[in-house]
Amino acid sequence: MKFYVTALVASVVLLVLFPSPGHCLSSIKIEASDIANTAQRIFQTTTTALQAPPTPLSITTTTEHILAIGDNDDIESRFTSFVLRNARSSQLNRLLRDDRETYITTASFLSSKIPRSELPNVQDIPHPRSEEIPFVISADETDYLGRQLVPDCTVPDTPAGENFAEALLLEITRNIYAGQTGMKRNKIPGIKGLIEEMRCYMLSAEGADPLNQQESLLQTLFALMTPVLPPFYRIFMGWKVPSKESNDPEWLVNLGQRLGLEEGKNYGPAFYAPLLTSIVAPFVFGFLVGPARVNLRSDGEFGGLVVDKCKFLQESSCKGMCLHSCKLPAQDLFNGLGLPLRVSPNFDSQECQWSFGEAAPQVEDDSTWPQGCLNGCGTREAVAEMRRSGVEDAKLANCY
């Protein structure tokens, strides 16, 4: 009713301000009728989509409606497409929460029709660009432990450039890491230089032990956070009482005791911690892993982010370095801060899902973690040579 009243008032104003022959009134009536019909069509289409249940059929139907609109640039098409995309997003979100297996099947079937950025979670969803690079396994079909090789990434590389701020942070990181490991700095700039230094440490007598790799990176991350951020995060995000074991400032530990709180007790994490951390993390760790965006965790809850193309994994091509110099240290860092984290790399696409608030299983119990070395790993032969040279087998578990 409000629409028709508005249209009537507008028509009267036009007639008063711009008196014209009778055919103008007819034109105004036609335009008002067209607007009413357009509004009715938009209302019917969007209402149907918004009320549709989160099923594979309804998601496919909504997707086909979006594709039918195509690149039409009129107001009706743009508005309808906008509403339908939001309706589809809601359907996908609900399906992910209700039935992850059905979500994976549906999203995989529609992976070439739905932009990857519009999927609420991309874990286990084939990348549509994977077909651009054919998979070729090397003649050596097993690694140095006799395990089947893991196929290389089949998505084209993304340039791993850094802006001024990222380059500065990388320089700071490399200096800290060199201090932790005792390794000399090389002259290679940026992330490639850092990865080469990590590779050299991994192939050293000390770094051959995965635990040393993990500890060096973990202490580097803590140093980057400065002495201020860890206690702040533990208190306000992890809801964890300050403790000497966590190396919290003595005055904070004493304050907690005066308040009658049990030292080191974890009351959290806070209900808002996973979401807030996922929003902030891309700005904090982006210089190491590349651009990332907020999404949902694999269980459909808030607290997820996905790295679209991990430059660390892209430049290293080493599953062991990914595990011991990224995944496990990052998980240990946030566990120590009071918030569980699961890091799930996709070696086919080199995407990486970070799920804050989700506990990570042990690597040996994680069915999603492949066993052998990457086919194109540049350190596989070097590790095999170390093994032949007599380095303890326990220190060569660089790939699980």
ROMARTI-151602 format. One record per residue (C-alpha): residue number from 0; chain; x, y, z. Coordinates in steps of 0.25 Angstrom, whole numbers. Each point is the difference from the previous one (the first is absolute). Layout:
N
 resi chain    xx    yy    zz
  NUM     A     X     Y     Z
...
//
This chain:
400
 resi chain    xx    yy    zz
    0     A     0     0     0
    1     A    11    10     3
    2     A     6    -3   -13
    3     A   -13     4    -7
    4     A    -2    12     8
    5     A    15     5    -3
    6     A    -3    -3   -15
    7     A   -13     9     1
    8     A     7    11     7
    9     A    12     0   -10
   10     A   -10     0   -12
   11     A    -8    12     6
   12     A    13     8     2
   13     A     5    -3   -14
   14     A   -13     4    -6
   15     A     0    13     8
   16     A    15     3    -3
   17     A     0    -4   -14
   18     A   -14     2    -7
   19     A    -1    -8   -13
   20     A   -10    -6    -9
   21     A    -8   -12     4
   22     A    10   -10    -6
   23     A    10     3    11
   24     A   -10    -5    11
   25     A    -1   -13    -8
   26     A    15    -1     0
   27     A     1     2    15
   28     A   -11   -11     2
   29     A     8   -10    -8
   30     A    13     3     7
   31     A    -7    -2    14
   32     A    -5   -13    -5
   33     A    13    -5    -5
   34     A     6     4    14
   35     A   -11    -8     7
   36     A     2   -12    -9
   37     A    15     1     2
   38     A    -1     1    15
   39     A   -10   -12     0
   40     A    10    -9    -8
   41     A    12     4    10
   42     A    -9    -3    12
   43     A    -5   -14    -5
   44     A    14    -4    -4
   45     A     8     4    12
   46     A   -11    -5    10
   47     A     0   -13    -7
   48     A    15    -1     1
   49     A     1     5    15
   50     A   -11   -10     4
   51     A     7   -12    -7
   52     A     5   -11     9
   53     A    15    -2     0
   54     A     0   -12    -9
   55     A     9    -3   -12
   56     A   -12     2   -10
   57     A    -4    14     6
   58     A    15     4    -1
   59     A     1    -5   -14
   60     A   -13     7    -4
   61     A     5    13     6
   62     A    13    -1    -7
   63     A    -6    -2   -13
   64     A    -9    13     2
   65     A    13     8     3
   66     A     7    -6   -13
   67     A   -13     3    -8
   68     A     1    15     4
   69     A    14     0    -5
   70     A     7    14    -3
   71     A   -13     7    -1
   72     A     2    14     6
   73     A   -14     5     2
   74     A    -5     4    14
   75     A    -9   -12     1
   76     A    11   -10    -4
   77     A    10     6     9
   78     A   -10     0    12
   79     A    -5   -14    -3
   80     A    14    -5    -1
   81     A     4     6    13
   82     A   -11    -6     8
   83     A     1   -14    -7
   84     A    15     0     4
   85     A    -3     3    14
   86     A   -11   -10     0
   87     A     9   -11    -5
   88     A    11     4    10
   89     A   -11    -2    11
   90     A    -3   -14    -6
   91     A    14    -4    -1
   92     A     3     4    14
   93     A   -12    -7     6
   94     A     4   -13    -8
   95     A    14     1     5
   96     A    -4     0    14
   97     A   -11   -11    -2
   98     A     7   -10    -9
   99     A    15     3    -3
  100     A     1   -12   -10
  101     A   -12     4    -8
  102     A     6    14     0
  103     A    13    -5    -6
  104     A    -7    -8   -10
  105     A    -9    12    -4
  106     A    11    10     0
  107     A     9    -9    -8
  108     A   -11    -2   -11
  109     A    -2    15    -1
  110     A    15     4     2
  111     A     1     5   -15
  112     A   -13     8     2
  113     A     2     6    14
  114     A    11    10     2
  115     A    10    -6    10
  116     A    -1    13     8
  117     A   -15    -3     2
  118     A     1   -13     6
  119     A     0     0    15
  120     A    11   -10     1
  121     A     9    -6   -10
  122     A     6   -12     7
  123     A    -1   -13    -9
  124     A    -6     8   -11
  125     A     7    -2   -13
  126     A     6    13    -6
  127     A    -6     3   -14
  128     A    14     5    -5
  129     A     7   -14     4
  130     A    -3    -5   -14
  131     A    10    11    -6
  132     A    12    -7     5
  133     A     0   -15    -3
  134     A     5    -9    11
  135     A    12    -7    -3
  136     A     7   -10    10
  137     A    15    -2    -1
  138     A     7   -13    -3
  139     A     3    -1    14
  140     A   -14    -3     6
  141     A     4    -2    14
  142     A     8     9    10
  143     A    12    -4     8
  144     A    -9    -8    10
  145     A    -7    -7   -11
  146     A   -13     8     1
  147     A    -8     4   -12
  148     A     3    14    -5
  149     A   -10    11     2
  150     A    -4     7   -13
  151     A     5    14    -2
  152     A    -9    12    -1
  153     A    -8     1   -12
  154     A    -4    15     1
  155     A     9    10    -7
  156     A     9     8     9
  157     A    -3    14     6
  158     A    11    10     0
  159     A     6     1    14
  160     A     3    15     1
  161     A     0     8    12
  162     A    -3    15     3
  163     A     9     8     8
  164     A    -7    -3    14
  165     A     1   -15    -4
  166     A    14     0    -4
  167     A     4     7    13
  168     A    -8   -10     8
  169     A     7   -11    -7
  170     A    14     6     3
  171     A    -3     1    14
  172     A    -5   -15     0
  173     A    12    -5    -7
  174     A     9     7    10
  175     A    -7    -6    12
  176     A     0   -14    -7
  177     A    15     1    -2
  178     A     2     3    14
  179     A    -9   -12     4
  180     A     7   -10    -9
  181     A    14     6    -1
  182     A    -1    -1   -15
  183     A     6    11    -9
  184     A    -8     9    -8
  185     A     0    -1   -15
  186     A    -1    11   -11
  187     A   -13    -5    -6
  188     A   -11    10     3
  189     A   -14    -2     6
  190     A    -7   -13     3
  191     A     9    -8    -9
  192     A    12     4     8
  193     A    -7    -4    13
  194     A    -4   -13    -6
  195     A    14    -3    -5
  196     A     5     3    14
  197     A   -11   -10     6
  198     A     4   -10   -10
  199     A    15     1     4
  200     A    -3    -1    15
  201     A    -9   -12    -3
  202     A    12    -7    -7
  203     A     9     3    11
  204     A     4    -9    11
  205     A    -8     7    11
  206     A   -12     3   -10
  207     A    -1   -14    -4
  208     A    -8    -2    13
  209     A   -14     5    -3
  210     A    -2     4    14
  211     A    11    10    -2
  212     A    -6     6   -12
  213     A   -14     2     7
  214     A     6     6    12
  215     A     9    10    -8
  216     A   -12     5    -8
  217     A    -9     0    13
  218     A    10     9     7
  219     A     1     9   -12
  220     A   -15     2    -1
  221     A     0     3    15
  222     A    11    10    -2
  223     A    -8     7   -11
  224     A   -12     1     9
  225     A     9     8    10
  226     A    -1    -2    15
  227     A   -13     8     0
  228     A   -10    -8    -9
  229     A     1   -14     5
  230     A    -5     3    15
  231     A   -10    10    -6
  232     A    -6   -11   -10
  233     A     0   -11    11
  234     A    -8     9    10
  235     A   -10     6   -10
  236     A    -1   -11   -10
  237     A     4   -13     7
  238     A    -6     4    13
  239     A    12    -6     6
  240     A     6     4    14
  241     A    14     6    -1
  242     A    11   -10     4
  243     A    15    -1     2
  244     A     0   -12    -9
  245     A    -6     8   -12
  246     A    11    11     3
  247     A   -10    10     4
  248     A     5    13     7
  249     A     2    -2    15
  250     A   -10    11     3
  251     A   -11    -6    -8
  252     A     2   -14     7
  253     A     0     7    13
  254     A   -13     8    -4
  255     A    -7   -13    -3
  256     A     4    -6    13
  257     A    -5    12     8
  258     A   -13    -2    -8
  259     A    -1   -14     5
  260     A     1    -6   -14
  261     A     8   -13    -1
  262     A    13     2    -8
  263     A     0    -5   -14
  264     A   -15    -5     0
  265     A    -7     1   -13
  266     A   -14     6     0
  267     A    -1     1   -15
  268     A     1     2   -11
  269     A    -9    12     0
  270     A   -12    -2    -9
  271     A     4    11    -9
  272     A    15    -4    -1
  273     A    -1    -9   -13
  274     A    -7    11    -8
  275     A     8    12     4
  276     A    13    -8    -2
  277     A    -4    -4   -14
  278     A    -3    14    -3
  279     A    14     5     5
  280     A     9   -11    -4
  281     A     1     3   -15
  282     A     6    13     4
  283     A     9    -6    10
  284     A     5   -12    -8
  285     A    -2     5   -14
  286     A    14     3    -3
  287     A     4   -14     3
  288     A   -11    -8    -7
  289     A    -6    10   -10
  290     A   -14     6    -1
  291     A   -11    -7     8
  292     A   -15     2     2
  293     A   -10    -3    11
  294     A    -9   -12    -3
  295     A    -7   -11     9
  296     A     7   -12     7
  297     A    -2   -14    -6
  298     A   -11    -2    11
  299     A    -7    13    -6
  300     A     3     8    12
  301     A     6    14     1
  302     A    15     1     2
  303     A     6    -5   -14
  304     A     9     7   -10
  305     A     6    -6   -13
  306     A    13     4    -6
  307     A    -3     1   -15
  308     A    14    -5    -4
  309     A    10    -2    11
  310     A    13     6    -5
  311     A     7    -7    11
  312     A    -4   -13    -6
  313     A     1     4   -14
  314     A    14     5     1
  315     A     5   -12     9
  316     A    -7   -12    -7
  317     A     3    -8    12
  318     A   -10    -7     9
  319     A    10    -1    12
  320     A     3    15     0
  321     A   -15     3    -1
  322     A    -2   -10    12
  323     A    11     4     9
  324     A     2    15    -3
  325     A   -14     4    -2
  326     A   -12    -9     4
  327     A     5    -6    13
  328     A     7    13     5
  329     A   -13     8    -3
  330     A    -9   -10     7
  331     A    10     0    12
  332     A     0    15     0
  333     A   -15     1     2
  334     A    -2   -12     9
  335     A    10     7     9
  336     A    -8    13    -1
  337     A   -13    -7     4
  338     A    -7    -2   -13
  339     A     1   -13    -8
  340     A     4     0   -15
  341     A     0    -9   -11
  342     A     8     3   -13
  343     A    -4    -9   -12
  344     A     8     2   -12
  345     A    -5    -4   -14
  346     A    12    -5    -8
  347     A    -7    -1   -13
  348     A    -5    15     0
  349     A    10     5    11
  350     A   -12     7     7
  351     A     1    -1    15
  352     A   -12    -1    10
  353     A     2     6    14
  354     A   -11    -4     9
  355     A     1     8    14
  356     A    -7    -7    11
  357     A     1   -14    -7
  358     A    10   -10     7
  359     A    10    -6    -9
  360     A     2   -15     0
  361     A    14    -6     1
  362     A     6    -1   -14
  363     A     1   -15     1
  364     A   -15     0     3
  365     A    -4    10   -11
  366     A    -6    -7   -12
  367     A     1    12    -8
  368     A    15     1     1
  369     A     7    -7   -11
  370     A    11    -9     3
  371     A    11     1   -10
  372     A     9    11    -5
  373     A    -5    10   -11
  374     A     4    -5   -14
  375     A     7    13    -3
  376     A     7     2    14
  377     A    13     6    -2
  378     A     6    -6    13
  379     A    -5   -14    -1
  380     A    13    -5    -6
  381     A     9     8    10
  382     A    -8    -6    11
  383     A     2   -14    -6
  384     A    15     3    -1
  385     A     0     4    15
  386     A    -6   -13     3
  387     A    10    -8    -8
  388     A    11     8     7
  389     A    -5    -6    14
  390     A    -8    11     6
  391     A   -10    -6    10
  392     A   -13    -4    -6
  393     A    -8     7    11
  394     A     6    13    -4
  395     A    -4    -2   -15
  396     A   -15     0     2
  397     A    -1    13    -8
  398     A   -13    -6    -7
  399     A   -11    -8     7
//
